[in-house]
Amino acid sequence: MVMQMQEKFNKYWIKYYLILSCVANLDPRYKLNYVQYCFTTIYGIHASSFVQTILNNLKLLFDEYVRNSKSTSSSLAESSNVSDNDIVDSSLYQLNVNRTDLGGDYD
């Protein structure tokens, strides 16, 4: 019975380990060290290939995010008469206003 349960678990784990690991990696409480620890506990010396797969997929997701954000910001800049510098300056101004409201410096 244990072998059947293990086979069923492995069937679903292979499908979802990547997304679950990416989510855990983005969670500020866990990060990559936790994911590495878990995979080392589960897979031992073979954990590095799983962790590398996770890192590669996170990098692909980030690259896609950057590409999409650039296209969104360029289309916004084209639709308005505000230059990119004005957008950055106004964002920095708003950040400084928010800092002042919260009572000073913070990271």
N, CA and C atoms as an extended XYZ file, in Angstrom:
321
Properties=species:S:1:pos:R:3:atomname:S:1:resname:S:1:resid:I:1 pbc="F F F"
N         0.821       -1.196        0.000 N   MET     1
C         0.000        0.000        0.000 CA  MET     1
C         0.869        1.265        0.000 C   MET     1
N         1.971        1.221        0.718 N   VAL     2
C         2.872        2.376        0.765 CA  VAL     2
C         3.457        2.657       -0.619 C   VAL     2
N         3.801        1.616       -1.332 N   MET     3
C         4.370        1.805       -2.670 CA  MET     3
C         3.346        2.461       -3.605 C   MET     3
N         2.095        2.058       -3.507 N   GLN     4
C         1.046        2.658       -4.334 CA  GLN     4
C         0.859        4.133       -3.979 C   GLN     4
N         0.911        4.449       -2.691 N   MET     5
C         0.779        5.837       -2.263 CA  MET     5
C         1.961        6.659       -2.761 C   MET     5
N         3.164        6.084       -2.704 N   GLN     6
C         4.367        6.785       -3.167 CA  GLN     6
C         4.293        7.043       -4.670 C   GLN     6
N         3.828        6.090       -5.435 N   GLU     7
C         3.687        6.269       -6.877 CA  GLU     7
C         2.686        7.379       -7.197 C   GLU     7
N         1.584        7.384       -6.489 N   LYS     8
C         0.568        8.410       -6.715 CA  LYS     8
C         1.101        9.793       -6.332 C   LYS     8
N         1.817        9.865       -5.211 N   PHE     9
C         2.415       11.133       -4.789 CA  PHE     9
C         3.409       11.625       -5.836 C   PHE     9
N         4.289       10.737       -6.298 N   ASN    10
C         5.291       11.127       -7.294 CA  ASN    10
C         4.642       11.603       -8.588 C   ASN    10
N         3.537       10.979       -8.968 N   LYS    11
C         2.829       11.375      -10.183 CA  LYS    11
C         2.404       12.844      -10.116 C   LYS    11
N         1.851       13.245       -8.987 N   TYR    12
C         1.388       14.629       -8.845 CA  TYR    12
C         2.526       15.580       -8.483 C   TYR    12
N         3.491       15.122       -7.750 N   TRP    13
C         4.627       15.963       -7.353 CA  TRP    13
C         5.409       16.428       -8.570 C   TRP    13
N         5.631       15.542       -9.526 N   ILE    14
C         6.378       15.901      -10.731 CA  ILE    14
C         5.661       17.014      -11.501 C   ILE    14
N         4.342       17.017      -11.461 N   LYS    15
C         3.591       18.048      -12.181 CA  LYS    15
C         3.638       19.401      -11.478 C   LYS    15
N         3.725       19.407      -10.152 N   TYR    16
C         3.522       20.654       -9.410 CA  TYR    16
C         4.709       21.139       -8.596 C   TYR    16
N         5.808       20.394       -8.548 N   TYR    17
C         6.919       20.835       -7.714 CA  TYR    17
C         7.489       22.162       -8.178 C   TYR    17
N         7.495       22.394       -9.479 N   LEU    18
C         8.095       23.619      -10.003 CA  LEU    18
C         7.304       24.850       -9.581 C   LEU    18
N         6.007       24.818       -9.750 N   ILE    19
C         5.198       25.985       -9.390 CA  ILE    19
C         5.197       26.191       -7.877 C   ILE    19
N         5.120       25.112       -7.115 N   LEU    20
C         5.142       25.249       -5.655 CA  LEU    20
C         6.485       25.789       -5.170 C   LEU    20
N         7.556       25.373       -5.801 N   SER    21
C         8.877       25.864       -5.421 CA  SER    21
C         9.055       27.331       -5.787 C   SER    21
N         8.539       27.728       -6.937 N   CYS    22
C         8.620       29.139       -7.334 CA  CYS    22
C         7.838       30.011       -6.365 C   CYS    22
N         6.673       29.550       -5.964 N   VAL    23
C         5.867       30.304       -5.003 CA  VAL    23
C         6.599       30.409       -3.667 C   VAL    23
N         7.179       29.316       -3.204 N   ALA    24
C         7.928       29.343       -1.946 CA  ALA    24
C         9.134       30.262       -2.056 C   ALA    24
N         9.750       30.296       -3.223 N   ASN    25
C        10.904       31.159       -3.434 CA  ASN    25
C        10.530       32.635       -3.386 C   ASN    25
N         9.335       32.976       -3.829 N   LEU    26
C         8.888       34.364       -3.823 CA  LEU    26
C         8.335       34.796       -2.461 C   LEU    26
N         8.032       33.840       -1.607 N   ASP    27
C         7.531       34.142       -0.266 CA  ASP    27
C         8.692       34.654        0.593 C   ASP    27
N         8.575       35.850        1.167 N   PRO    28
C         9.694       36.425        1.932 CA  PRO    28
C        10.106       35.590        3.146 C   PRO    28
N         9.235       34.714        3.605 N   ARG    29
C         9.582       33.908        4.777 CA  ARG    29
C        10.489       32.743        4.428 C   ARG    29
N        10.481       32.257        3.195 N   TYR    30
C        11.187       31.032        2.865 CA  TYR    30
C        12.419       31.268        1.999 C   TYR    30
N        12.239       31.785        0.827 N   LYS    31
C        13.313       32.065       -0.116 CA  LYS    31
C        14.007       30.794       -0.605 C   LYS    31
N        15.108       30.954       -1.290 N   LEU    32
C        15.788       29.847       -1.942 CA  LEU    32
C        16.425       28.883       -0.939 C   LEU    32
N        16.909       29.388        0.162 N   ASN    33
C        17.558       28.492        1.133 CA  ASN    33
C        16.596       27.424        1.633 C   ASN    33
N        15.370       27.792        1.862 N   TYR    34
C        14.363       26.828        2.318 CA  TYR    34
C        14.089       25.788        1.237 C   TYR    34
N        13.963       26.235       -0.008 N   VAL    35
C        13.711       25.321       -1.113 CA  VAL    35
C        14.893       24.369       -1.275 C   VAL    35
N        16.110       24.883       -1.187 N   GLN    36
C        17.296       24.032       -1.284 CA  GLN    36
C        17.325       23.014       -0.156 C   GLN    36
N        17.004       23.441        1.039 N   TYR    37
C        16.986       22.530        2.177 CA  TYR    37
C        15.960       21.413        1.958 C   TYR    37
N        14.765       21.770        1.514 N   CYS    38
C        13.710       20.768        1.300 CA  CYS    38
C        14.102       19.777        0.219 C   CYS    38
N        14.635       20.264       -0.882 N   PHE    39
C        15.017       19.355       -1.960 CA  PHE    39
C        16.210       18.495       -1.578 C   PHE    39
N        17.121       19.031       -0.789 N   THR    40
C        18.237       18.224       -0.318 CA  THR    40
C        17.741       17.126        0.620 C   THR    40
N        16.755       17.448        1.444 N   THR    41
C        16.170       16.456        2.337 CA  THR    41
C        15.459       15.361        1.545 C   THR    41
N        14.761       15.747        0.485 N   ILE    42
C        13.999       14.778       -0.301 CA  ILE    42
C        14.897       13.975       -1.238 C   ILE    42
N        15.759       14.666       -2.003 N   TYR    43
C        16.490       14.020       -3.086 CA  TYR    43
C        17.978       13.811       -2.816 C   TYR    43
N        18.499       14.329       -1.741 N   GLY    44
C        19.920       14.147       -1.425 CA  GLY    44
C        20.815       14.822       -2.431 C   GLY    44
N        21.743       14.052       -3.008 N   ILE    45
C        22.736       14.640       -3.918 CA  ILE    45
C        22.137       15.052       -5.254 C   ILE    45
N        20.940       14.602       -5.583 N   HIS    46
C        20.297       14.955       -6.848 CA  HIS    46
C        19.500       16.252       -6.754 C   HIS    46
N        19.505       16.891       -5.613 N   ALA    47
C        18.713       18.097       -5.393 CA  ALA    47
C        19.178       19.268       -6.247 C   ALA    47
N        20.457       19.343       -6.547 N   SER    48
C        20.976       20.506       -7.274 CA  SER    48
C        20.351       20.650       -8.654 C   SER    48
N        20.039       19.541       -9.324 N   SER    49
C        19.413       19.655      -10.648 CA  SER    49
C        17.995       20.211      -10.538 C   SER    49
N        17.266       19.834       -9.480 N   PHE    50
C        15.921       20.383       -9.275 CA  PHE    50
C        15.999       21.883       -8.961 C   PHE    50
N        16.928       22.252       -8.105 N   VAL    51
C        17.075       23.661       -7.728 CA  VAL    51
C        17.488       24.487       -8.939 C   VAL    51
N        18.364       23.954       -9.767 N   GLN    52
C        18.782       24.674      -10.971 CA  GLN    52
C        17.611       24.857      -11.929 C   GLN    52
N        16.753       23.861      -12.050 N   THR    53
C        15.552       23.974      -12.884 CA  THR    53
C        14.640       25.080      -12.362 C   THR    53
N        14.493       25.142      -11.055 N   ILE    54
C        13.659       26.183      -10.442 CA  ILE    54
C        14.241       27.561      -10.725 C   ILE    54
N        15.546       27.715      -10.534 N   LEU    55
C        16.189       29.003      -10.788 CA  LEU    55
C        16.065       29.415      -12.258 C   LEU    55
N        16.239       28.478      -13.160 N   ASN    56
C        16.105       28.789      -14.590 CA  ASN    56
C        14.696       29.261      -14.916 C   ASN    56
N        13.692       28.600      -14.345 N   ASN    57
C        12.313       29.001      -14.607 CA  ASN    57
C        11.977       30.342      -13.973 C   ASN    57
N        12.518       30.622      -12.798 N   LEU    58
C        12.304       31.938      -12.191 CA  LEU    58
C        12.936       33.035      -13.041 C   LEU    58
N        14.108       32.744      -13.582 N   LYS    59
C        14.764       33.720      -14.453 CA  LYS    59
C        13.937       33.966      -15.717 C   LYS    59
N        13.376       32.906      -16.283 N   LEU    60
C        12.511       33.064      -17.464 CA  LEU    60
C        11.274       33.890      -17.134 C   LEU    60
N        10.678       33.631      -15.979 N   LEU    61
C         9.514       34.419      -15.568 CA  LEU    61
C         9.869       35.887      -15.381 C   LEU    61
N        11.015       36.146      -14.764 N   PHE    62
C        11.435       37.527      -14.553 CA  PHE    62
C        11.721       38.221      -15.881 C   PHE    62
N        12.386       37.525      -16.788 N   ASP    63
C        12.667       38.106      -18.104 CA  ASP    63
C        11.373       38.450      -18.842 C   ASP    63
N        10.390       37.576      -18.741 N   GLU    64
C         9.099       37.854      -19.370 CA  GLU    64
C         8.412       39.048      -18.710 C   GLU    64
N         8.508       39.131      -17.398 N   TYR    65
C         7.943       40.272      -16.675 CA  TYR    65
C         8.593       41.573      -17.134 C   TYR    65
N         9.912       41.579      -17.247 N   VAL    66
C        10.629       42.782      -17.681 CA  VAL    66
C        10.213       43.154      -19.097 C   VAL    66
N        10.125       42.168      -19.966 N   ARG    67
C         9.734       42.425      -21.347 CA  ARG    67
C         8.313       42.996      -21.405 C   ARG    67
N         7.401       42.447      -20.626 N   ASN    68
C         6.026       42.945      -20.611 CA  ASN    68
C         5.931       44.331      -19.985 C   ASN    68
N         6.712       44.579      -18.953 N   SER    69
C         6.646       45.889      -18.310 CA  SER    69
C         7.240       46.971      -19.207 C   SER    69
N         8.254       46.628      -19.976 N   LYS    70
C         8.820       47.604      -20.914 CA  LYS    70
C         7.816       47.939      -22.002 C   LYS    70
N         7.120       46.937      -22.515 N   SER    71
C         6.147       47.212      -23.565 CA  SER    71
C         4.964       48.006      -23.011 C   SER    71
N         4.575       47.742      -21.778 N   THR    72
C         3.481       48.488      -21.163 CA  THR    72
C         3.891       49.925      -20.896 C   THR    72
N         5.093       50.124      -20.374 N   SER    73
C         5.535       51.489      -20.079 CA  SER    73
C         5.773       52.281      -21.353 C   SER    73
N         6.262       51.625      -22.411 N   SER    74
C         6.471       52.358      -23.662 CA  SER    74
C         5.135       52.727      -24.292 C   SER    74
N         4.130       51.859      -24.194 N   SER    75
C         2.829       52.208      -24.750 CA  SER    75
C         2.163       53.304      -23.927 C   SER    75
N         2.403       53.328      -22.619 N   LEU    76
C         1.869       54.405      -21.788 CA  LEU    76
C         2.549       55.727      -22.111 C   LEU    76
N         3.862       55.683      -22.322 N   ALA    77
C         4.599       56.903      -22.633 CA  ALA    77
C         4.182       57.445      -23.998 C   ALA    77
N         3.906       56.554      -24.937 N   GLU    78
C         3.478       57.005      -26.260 CA  GLU    78
C         2.087       57.618      -26.217 C   GLU    78
N         1.225       57.100      -25.345 N   SER    79
C        -0.145       57.600      -25.304 CA  SER    79
C        -0.271       58.918      -24.549 C   SER    79
N         0.744       59.286      -23.763 N   SER    80
C         0.696       60.557      -23.054 CA  SER    80
C         1.833       61.452      -23.532 C   SER    80
N         1.794       62.698      -23.135 N   ASN    81
C         2.840       63.636      -23.518 CA  ASN    81
C         3.921       63.746      -22.452 C   ASN    81
N         3.922       62.858      -21.475 N   VAL    82
C         4.890       62.904      -20.385 CA  VAL    82
C         6.091       62.060      -20.777 C   VAL    82
N         7.285       62.598      -20.551 N   SER    83
C         8.484       61.834      -20.869 CA  SER    83
C         8.767       60.823      -19.766 C   SER    83
N         9.662       59.873      -20.063 N   ASP    84
C        10.022       58.847      -19.079 CA  ASP    84
C        10.623       59.468      -17.826 C   ASP    84
N        11.402       60.525      -17.982 N   ASN    85
C        12.027       61.162      -16.818 CA  ASN    85
C        10.979       61.759      -15.894 C   ASN    85
N         9.932       62.335      -16.470 N   ASP    86
C         8.872       62.900      -15.653 CA  ASP    86
C         8.156       61.824      -14.853 C   ASP    86
N         7.955       60.659      -15.457 N   ILE    87
C         7.307       59.547      -14.755 CA  ILE    87
C         8.153       59.112      -13.572 C   ILE    87
N         9.464       58.966      -13.793 N   VAL    88
C        10.364       58.557      -12.714 CA  VAL    88
C        10.419       59.629      -11.640 C   VAL    88
N        10.537       60.885      -12.046 N   ASP    89
C        10.612       61.964      -11.074 CA  ASP    89
C         9.349       62.043      -10.225 C   ASP    89
N         8.183       61.891      -10.846 N   SER    90
C         6.948       61.961      -10.077 CA  SER    90
C         6.822       60.770       -9.138 C   SER    90
N         7.297       59.600       -9.568 N   SER    91
C         7.267       58.425       -8.695 CA  SER    91
C         8.181       58.621       -7.497 C   SER    91
N         9.361       59.190       -7.733 N   LEU    92
C        10.291       59.452       -6.631 CA  LEU    92
C         9.735       60.514       -5.696 C   LEU    92
N         9.075       61.521       -6.261 N   TYR    93
C         8.463       62.540       -5.431 CA  TYR    93
C         7.393       61.923       -4.535 C   TYR    93
N         6.551       61.068       -5.108 N   GLN    94
C         5.501       60.415       -4.321 CA  GLN    94
C         6.111       59.530       -3.238 C   GLN    94
N         7.207       58.851       -3.546 N   LEU    95
C         7.887       58.027       -2.554 CA  LEU    95
C         8.386       58.884       -1.401 C   LEU    95
N         8.974       60.032       -1.701 N   ASN    96
C         9.462       60.919       -0.646 CA  ASN    96
C         8.322       61.479        0.186 C   ASN    96
N         7.191       61.789       -0.448 N   VAL    97
C         6.028       62.274        0.289 CA  VAL    97
C         5.539       61.188        1.247 C   VAL    97
N         5.484       59.944        0.768 N   ASN    98
C         5.046       58.837        1.613 CA  ASN    98
C         6.005       58.614        2.776 C   ASN    98
N         7.286       58.763        2.543 N   ARG    99
C         8.262       58.605        3.639 CA  ARG    99
C         8.060       59.656        4.707 C   ARG    99
N         7.825       60.873        4.285 N   THR   100
C         7.611       61.952        5.219 CA  THR   100
C         6.365       61.689        6.066 C   THR   100
N         5.317       61.218        5.412 N   ASP   101
C         4.078       60.921        6.127 CA  ASP   101
C         4.259       59.818        7.152 C   ASP   101
N         5.161       58.869        6.887 N   LEU   102
C         5.357       57.745        7.799 CA  LEU   102
C         6.339       58.062        8.913 C   LEU   102
N         6.924       59.224        8.871 N   GLY   103
C         7.753       59.632        9.986 CA  GLY   103
C         9.228       59.380        9.826 C   GLY   103
N         9.760       59.416        8.627 N   GLY   104
C        11.204       59.380        8.507 CA  GLY   104
C        11.755       58.300        7.622 C   GLY   104
N        13.023       57.978        7.898 N   ASP   105
C        13.774       57.043        7.049 CA  ASP   105
C        13.439       55.597        7.362 C   ASP   105
N        13.471       54.792        6.343 N   TYR   106
C        13.332       53.339        6.478 CA  TYR   106
C        13.909       52.698        5.241 C   TYR   106
N        14.197       51.413        5.338 N   ASP   107
C        14.754       50.674        4.197 CA  ASP   107
C        13.659       50.308        3.244 C   ASP   107
